[in-house]
Structures are given as C-alpha cells and as structure tokens.
Amino acid sequence: MSTHDVMIRGAGNLGLFALQQAQILGAGRVFVIDLIKRRLEIAESLGAIPIQADKKEDGSNRVLEFTHGRRVDLVVDTCGVAAVEANALAMVRKGGRIVYMGWPHQDVCITPKNFAWLVRSEVELYGSWNSFSSPYPGSAWHANLKYIASGKLRTAPIITHHFSMQEADKVYRLLDEGREDVIKVLLVNE
C-alpha cells in the first residue's frame, strides 16, 4: 500500500486505531475527517492529514482537492452516520475499496449518482466486525499487542479519560450525559 491514499471517516477510537493500522501497513497519505476539532488534533498528532467536516460539507470536496480529483484508494468508515456512510462512494477512486466499521442507526440510502459510481467504477465494499478473531485470540490480537509493545500503535492519545474501577458509575453518567468528548475511557483497578 506504499503510495495509496486512505481516508478514515470518524476520529473516535475506531477511526484513530484504523489510522494507525493504515500507517503500519504502509499507507501513503492518511486523511481523517471528523466534525470535532479536538479529535482531528489527535489524528494530526498521530500523522494524519485532518479534514474538518461540518453539517453542510462532509469533506468530500477537500479530498478531491488533495488528490487532484483522483479520490482515495481506500475509505474506512468508522462514524456510523447513515448519510456519511452513503456518501463514502464520493471519495473512493475507480477500483477502490470501502470498509464499513461504523454502525448506523438509520437506513443507509445511496443516491443514483453514487450507485452509478459504485457499479461503473467497480468499487469493492467490505464490512468489518472489529471484535472477531478465530481461533481466539487470533493473529490480529497478537499482532496488535506487538505493535503496542513496539510503540507503532499508540493508545495514550486515544484514552481521553481515566477512572478507577470503583468510579465506573461515573463513566456511565459521563457517557449518558454526552457533555464531554469521550473517545476511550480507561478503568484502572487501584
């Protein structure tokens, strides 16, 4: 994948880990799109080219600018927003790939224009469930432990909150209230 452009959509924990996996596997440029500036700053600190999305523009135009209209080789969608997932086709090149990891809570509806691009450009679509490995724990688990131990896969920037196990109830309230940007919480047995 040495010169391949990769787009990660969503800079939550899945997206930030996908960014690093793309780099480990030899991606060229890795773009990360998100609405939240703080998450994009973390992505940039991990080596991504950040693209700020907003309610009117999902970042597609910026990708076209960066790639001079070529689009990217691989789109990894981790955000789980139906409208964003449907528009992933606007960012992938002919013969490119899209991996869906995010879980939408609405129907994903593809426009006729994007559907035509999918068919005529022979885009490959994949789904990825990030918690399966057989036989357990599987090679992916061992590889990731090796990457963490070597420093290639960084977890510290992604862990935004630390709590003791005795404070687990606070974590659930924090997540339920949604007032803070939580990427990953680490519970520590003190």
ROTORPA-16168 format. One record per residue (C-alpha): residue number from 1; residue in three letters; x, y, z. Coordinates in Angstrom, 3 decimals, always signed. Each point is the difference from the previous one (the first is absolute). Layout:
<atom seq="NUM" type="ALA" px="X" py="Y" pz="Z"/>
...
END
This chain:
<atom seq="1" type="MET" px="+0.000" py="+0.000" pz="+0.000"/>
<atom seq="2" type="SER" px="+3.043" py="+2.304" pz="-0.035"/>
<atom seq="3" type="THR" px="-1.425" py="+2.777" pz="-2.169"/>
<atom seq="4" type="HIS" px="-3.656" py="-0.572" pz="+0.687"/>
<atom seq="5" type="ASP" px="-2.168" py="+2.777" pz="+1.383"/>
<atom seq="6" type="VAL" px="-2.317" py="-1.027" pz="+2.836"/>
<atom seq="7" type="MET" px="-2.976" py="+1.888" pz="+1.410"/>
<atom seq="8" type="ILE" px="-1.166" py="-0.701" pz="+3.533"/>
<atom seq="9" type="ARG" px="-3.473" py="+1.374" pz="+0.681"/>
<atom seq="10" type="GLY" px="-0.468" py="+0.629" pz="+3.694"/>
<atom seq="11" type="ALA" px="+2.718" py="+0.718" pz="+2.568"/>
<atom seq="12" type="GLY" px="-1.397" py="-1.954" pz="+2.924"/>
<atom seq="13" type="ASN" px="+1.883" py="-2.963" pz="+1.411"/>
<atom seq="14" type="LEU" px="-0.686" py="-2.229" pz="-3.030"/>
<atom seq="15" type="GLY" px="+1.088" py="+2.712" pz="-2.412"/>
<atom seq="16" type="LEU" px="+3.164" py="+0.885" pz="+1.914"/>
<atom seq="17" type="PHE" px="+1.007" py="-3.647" pz="+0.205"/>
<atom seq="18" type="ALA" px="-0.853" py="-0.499" pz="-3.706"/>
<atom seq="19" type="LEU" px="+2.221" py="+2.994" pz="-0.808"/>
<atom seq="20" type="GLN" px="+2.926" py="-1.615" pz="+1.761"/>
<atom seq="21" type="GLN" px="-0.656" py="-3.410" pz="-1.554"/>
<atom seq="22" type="ALA" px="+0.034" py="+1.603" pz="-3.458"/>
<atom seq="23" type="GLN" px="+3.369" py="+1.550" pz="+0.794"/>
<atom seq="24" type="ILE" px="+1.387" py="-3.269" pz="+1.368"/>
<atom seq="25" type="LEU" px="-1.099" py="-1.788" pz="-3.176"/>
<atom seq="26" type="GLY" px="+1.799" py="+2.574" pz="-2.156"/>
<atom seq="27" type="ALA" px="-2.631" py="+2.493" pz="-1.148"/>
<atom seq="28" type="GLY" px="+1.217" py="+3.154" pz="-1.686"/>
<atom seq="29" type="ARG" px="-2.132" py="+2.935" pz="+1.098"/>
<atom seq="30" type="VAL" px="-2.699" py="-0.605" pz="+2.585"/>
<atom seq="31" type="PHE" px="-2.800" py="+2.551" pz="+0.191"/>
<atom seq="32" type="VAL" px="-2.340" py="+0.124" pz="+2.980"/>
<atom seq="33" type="ILE" px="-3.365" py="+1.773" pz="-0.139"/>
<atom seq="34" type="ASP" px="-1.991" py="+0.951" pz="+3.069"/>
<atom seq="35" type="LEU" px="-2.282" py="+2.737" pz="+1.301"/>
<atom seq="36" type="ILE" px="+1.847" py="+0.410" pz="+3.300"/>
<atom seq="37" type="LYS" px="+3.153" py="+2.116" pz="-0.088"/>
<atom seq="38" type="ARG" px="+1.561" py="-1.617" pz="+3.091"/>
<atom seq="39" type="ARG" px="-0.236" py="-3.447" pz="-1.591"/>
<atom seq="40" type="LEU" px="+1.603" py="+1.312" pz="-3.187"/>
<atom seq="41" type="GLU" px="+2.858" py="+1.420" pz="+2.067"/>
<atom seq="42" type="ILE" px="+0.607" py="-3.468" pz="+1.444"/>
<atom seq="43" type="ALA" px="-0.123" py="-1.509" pz="-3.500"/>
<atom seq="44" type="GLU" px="+2.498" py="+2.581" pz="-1.222"/>
<atom seq="45" type="SER" px="+2.317" py="-0.748" pz="+2.944"/>
<atom seq="46" type="LEU" px="-0.087" py="-3.636" pz="-1.162"/>
<atom seq="47" type="GLY" px="+1.052" py="+0.990" pz="-3.524"/>
<atom seq="48" type="ALA" px="-3.300" py="+0.487" pz="-1.833"/>
<atom seq="49" type="ILE" px="-0.996" py="+2.809" pz="-2.303"/>
<atom seq="50" type="PRO" px="-3.064" py="+1.379" pz="+1.825"/>
<atom seq="51" type="ILE" px="-3.090" py="+1.152" pz="-1.872"/>
<atom seq="52" type="GLN" px="-2.646" py="+1.942" pz="+1.885"/>
<atom seq="53" type="ALA" px="-3.532" py="-0.971" pz="-0.961"/>
<atom seq="54" type="ASP" px="-3.095" py="+1.960" pz="+0.874"/>
<atom seq="55" type="LYS" px="-3.740" py="-0.468" pz="-0.296"/>
<atom seq="56" type="LYS" px="+0.030" py="+1.295" pz="-3.612"/>
<atom seq="57" type="GLU" px="+3.256" py="-1.502" pz="-1.331"/>
<atom seq="58" type="ASP" px="+1.175" py="-3.515" pz="+0.854"/>
<atom seq="59" type="GLY" px="+3.545" py="+0.555" pz="-1.243"/>
<atom seq="60" type="SER" px="-0.418" py="-1.509" pz="-3.465"/>
<atom seq="61" type="ASN" px="+1.041" py="+3.210" pz="-1.735"/>
<atom seq="62" type="ARG" px="+3.197" py="+0.248" pz="+2.069"/>
<atom seq="63" type="VAL" px="+0.890" py="-3.594" pz="-0.904"/>
<atom seq="64" type="LEU" px="-0.457" py="+0.817" pz="-3.683"/>
<atom seq="65" type="GLU" px="+2.303" py="+3.030" pz="+0.435"/>
<atom seq="66" type="PHE" px="+2.710" py="-2.015" pz="+1.777"/>
<atom seq="67" type="THR" px="-0.116" py="-2.794" pz="-2.581"/>
<atom seq="68" type="HIS" px="-0.413" py="+2.291" pz="-3.042"/>
<atom seq="69" type="GLY" px="-3.356" py="-1.639" pz="-0.750"/>
<atom seq="70" type="ARG" px="+1.334" py="-3.567" pz="+0.173"/>
<atom seq="71" type="ARG" px="-1.687" py="-0.876" pz="+3.322"/>
<atom seq="72" type="VAL" px="+1.489" py="-2.489" pz="+2.494"/>
<atom seq="73" type="ASP" px="+0.851" py="-3.673" pz="-0.368"/>
<atom seq="74" type="LEU" px="-1.652" py="-1.079" pz="+3.242"/>
<atom seq="75" type="VAL" px="-2.762" py="+1.522" pz="+2.117"/>
<atom seq="76" type="VAL" px="-0.443" py="-1.345" pz="+3.531"/>
<atom seq="77" type="ASP" px="-3.274" py="+1.185" pz="+1.464"/>
<atom seq="78" type="THR" px="-0.099" py="-0.186" pz="+3.790"/>
<atom seq="79" type="CYS" px="-2.515" py="+2.725" pz="+0.821"/>
<atom seq="80" type="GLY" px="-3.245" py="-1.943" pz="-0.346"/>
<atom seq="81" type="VAL" px="-1.985" py="+2.961" pz="-1.345"/>
<atom seq="82" type="ALA" px="-2.277" py="-1.229" pz="-2.784"/>
<atom seq="83" type="ALA" px="+0.283" py="+3.073" pz="-2.262"/>
<atom seq="84" type="VAL" px="+3.781" py="+0.032" pz="+0.347"/>
<atom seq="85" type="GLU" px="+0.261" py="-3.724" pz="-0.685"/>
<atom seq="86" type="ALA" px="-2.120" py="+0.363" pz="-3.132"/>
<atom seq="87" type="ASN" px="+2.281" py="+2.753" pz="-1.293"/>
<atom seq="88" type="ALA" px="+3.230" py="-1.990" pz="+0.459"/>
<atom seq="89" type="LEU" px="-0.333" py="-0.841" pz="-3.688"/>
<atom seq="90" type="ALA" px="+0.664" py="+3.660" pz="-0.847"/>
<atom seq="91" type="MET" px="+3.546" py="-0.383" pz="+1.368"/>
<atom seq="92" type="VAL" px="+1.212" py="-3.329" pz="-1.393"/>
<atom seq="93" type="ARG" px="+1.812" py="-0.341" pz="-3.337"/>
<atom seq="94" type="LYS" px="-0.851" py="-2.369" pz="-2.827"/>
<atom seq="95" type="GLY" px="+0.823" py="-3.522" pz="+1.135"/>
<atom seq="96" type="GLY" px="+0.379" py="+1.220" pz="+3.589"/>
<atom seq="97" type="ARG" px="-1.285" py="-1.520" pz="+3.200"/>
<atom seq="98" type="ILE" px="-2.285" py="+1.048" pz="+2.805"/>
<atom seq="99" type="VAL" px="+0.032" py="-1.680" pz="+3.405"/>
<atom seq="100" type="TYR" px="-3.000" py="+0.632" pz="+2.234"/>
<atom seq="101" type="MET" px="+0.640" py="-0.318" pz="+3.730"/>
<atom seq="102" type="GLY" px="-2.476" py="+2.543" pz="+1.403"/>
<atom seq="103" type="TRP" px="-3.462" py="-1.098" pz="+1.008"/>
<atom seq="104" type="PRO" px="-2.796" py="+2.235" pz="-1.374"/>
<atom seq="105" type="HIS" px="-3.271" py="+0.492" pz="+1.838"/>
<atom seq="106" type="GLN" px="-1.921" py="+0.908" pz="-3.155"/>
<atom seq="107" type="ASP" px="-0.317" py="-1.382" pz="-3.513"/>
<atom seq="108" type="VAL" px="+3.032" py="+0.614" pz="-2.213"/>
<atom seq="109" type="CYS" px="-1.390" py="+1.331" pz="-3.283"/>
<atom seq="110" type="ILE" px="+2.297" py="+0.370" pz="-2.999"/>
<atom seq="111" type="THR" px="-0.813" py="+2.647" pz="-2.594"/>
<atom seq="112" type="PRO" px="-0.331" py="-1.110" pz="-3.636"/>
<atom seq="113" type="LYS" px="+3.186" py="+1.973" pz="-0.813"/>
<atom seq="114" type="ASN" px="+2.018" py="-1.783" pz="+2.698"/>
<atom seq="115" type="PHE" px="-1.544" py="-3.355" pz="-0.944"/>
<atom seq="116" type="ALA" px="+1.065" py="+0.559" pz="-3.611"/>
<atom seq="117" type="TRP" px="+3.529" py="+0.777" pz="+1.229"/>
<atom seq="118" type="LEU" px="-0.005" py="-3.219" pz="+2.061"/>
<atom seq="119" type="VAL" px="-1.003" py="-2.157" pz="-2.954"/>
<atom seq="120" type="ARG" px="+1.869" py="+1.713" pz="-2.838"/>
<atom seq="121" type="SER" px="+3.181" py="+0.470" pz="+2.019"/>
<atom seq="122" type="GLU" px="-0.034" py="-3.544" pz="+1.375"/>
<atom seq="123" type="VAL" px="+0.401" py="+1.176" pz="+3.576"/>
<atom seq="124" type="GLU" px="+0.354" py="-2.784" pz="+2.559"/>
<atom seq="125" type="LEU" px="-2.047" py="+0.221" pz="+3.217"/>
<atom seq="126" type="TYR" px="+0.979" py="-1.812" pz="+3.209"/>
<atom seq="127" type="GLY" px="-1.418" py="-0.259" pz="+3.463"/>
<atom seq="128" type="SER" px="+2.267" py="-0.446" pz="+2.994"/>
<atom seq="129" type="TRP" px="-0.952" py="-1.150" pz="+3.444"/>
<atom seq="130" type="ASN" px="+2.846" py="+1.020" pz="+2.262"/>
<atom seq="131" type="SER" px="-0.564" py="-2.485" pz="+2.816"/>
<atom seq="132" type="PHE" px="+0.282" py="-3.348" pz="-1.764"/>
<atom seq="133" type="SER" px="+3.118" py="-2.075" pz="-0.246"/>
<atom seq="134" type="SER" px="+0.095" py="-3.743" pz="-0.430"/>
<atom seq="135" type="PRO" px="+1.419" py="-2.055" pz="+1.512"/>
<atom seq="136" type="TYR" px="-0.044" py="+2.259" pz="+3.052"/>
<atom seq="137" type="PRO" px="+1.963" py="+2.138" pz="+0.575"/>
<atom seq="138" type="GLY" px="+1.170" py="-0.192" pz="-3.610"/>
<atom seq="139" type="SER" px="+2.884" py="+1.555" pz="-1.911"/>
<atom seq="140" type="ALA" px="-1.456" py="+3.533" pz="-0.031"/>
<atom seq="141" type="TRP" px="+0.078" py="+0.158" pz="+3.791"/>
<atom seq="142" type="HIS" px="+3.614" py="-1.162" pz="+0.136"/>
<atom seq="143" type="ALA" px="+1.040" py="+2.401" pz="-2.764"/>
<atom seq="144" type="ASN" px="-1.609" py="+2.938" pz="+1.786"/>
<atom seq="145" type="LEU" px="+1.681" py="-0.880" pz="+3.281"/>
<atom seq="146" type="LYS" px="+3.305" py="-0.049" pz="-1.872"/>
<atom seq="147" type="TYR" px="-0.774" py="+3.381" pz="-1.598"/>
<atom seq="148" type="ILE" px="-0.900" py="+1.497" pz="+3.387"/>
<atom seq="149" type="ALA" px="+3.163" py="-1.392" pz="+1.624"/>
<atom seq="150" type="SER" px="+2.170" py="+1.413" pz="-2.808"/>
<atom seq="151" type="GLY" px="-1.702" py="+3.418" pz="+0.139"/>
<atom seq="152" type="LYS" px="-1.384" py="-0.254" pz="-3.550"/>
<atom seq="153" type="LEU" px="-3.568" py="-0.065" pz="+1.326"/>
<atom seq="154" type="ARG" px="-0.454" py="+2.808" pz="+2.514"/>
<atom seq="155" type="THR" px="-2.827" py="-0.233" pz="+2.510"/>
<atom seq="156" type="ALA" px="+0.749" py="+2.978" pz="+2.281"/>
<atom seq="157" type="PRO" px="-1.320" py="+2.734" pz="-2.340"/>
<atom seq="158" type="ILE" px="-3.274" py="-1.889" pz="-0.413"/>
<atom seq="159" type="ILE" px="-0.678" py="-0.468" pz="+3.726"/>
<atom seq="160" type="THR" px="-1.702" py="+3.257" pz="+0.931"/>
<atom seq="161" type="HIS" px="-1.249" py="-0.956" pz="+3.472"/>
<atom seq="162" type="HIS" px="+1.375" py="-2.062" pz="+2.903"/>
<atom seq="163" type="PHE" px="-2.126" py="-1.323" pz="+2.872"/>
<atom seq="164" type="SER" px="+0.423" py="-2.575" pz="+2.719"/>
<atom seq="165" type="MET" px="-2.162" py="-3.111" pz="-0.187"/>
<atom seq="166" type="GLN" px="-1.878" py="+1.320" pz="+3.025"/>
<atom seq="167" type="GLU" px="-1.028" py="+3.034" pz="-2.085"/>
<atom seq="168" type="ALA" px="-1.576" py="-1.998" pz="-2.823"/>
<atom seq="169" type="ASP" px="-3.403" py="+1.523" pz="+0.744"/>
<atom seq="170" type="LYS" px="+1.481" py="+3.445" pz="-0.773"/>
<atom seq="171" type="VAL" px="+1.087" py="-1.282" pz="-3.415"/>
<atom seq="172" type="TYR" px="-3.524" py="-1.090" pz="-0.887"/>
<atom seq="173" type="ARG" px="-1.388" py="+3.383" pz="+1.079"/>
<atom seq="174" type="LEU" px="+2.710" py="+1.797" pz="-1.979"/>
<atom seq="175" type="LEU" px="-0.830" py="-1.971" pz="-3.129"/>
<atom seq="176" type="ASP" px="-3.746" py="+0.341" pz="+0.506"/>
<atom seq="177" type="GLU" px="+0.170" py="+3.785" pz="+0.498"/>
<atom seq="178" type="GLY" px="+2.106" py="+0.500" pz="-3.132"/>
<atom seq="179" type="ARG" px="+1.367" py="+3.346" pz="+1.213"/>
<atom seq="180" type="GLU" px="+3.649" py="-0.979" pz="-0.421"/>
<atom seq="181" type="ASP" px="+1.780" py="-1.378" pz="-3.032"/>
<atom seq="182" type="VAL" px="+0.891" py="-3.514" pz="+1.110"/>
<atom seq="183" type="ILE" px="+2.085" py="-2.095" pz="-2.363"/>
<atom seq="184" type="LYS" px="+1.174" py="-2.844" pz="+2.220"/>
<atom seq="185" type="VAL" px="-0.292" py="-0.479" pz="+3.756"/>
<atom seq="186" type="LEU" px="+2.570" py="-2.002" pz="+1.966"/>
<atom seq="187" type="LEU" px="-1.226" py="-1.610" pz="+3.213"/>
<atom seq="188" type="VAL" px="+2.845" py="-0.818" pz="+2.368"/>
<atom seq="189" type="ASN" px="-0.170" py="-2.389" pz="+2.924"/>
<atom seq="190" type="GLU" px="+1.677" py="+1.963" pz="+2.792"/>
END
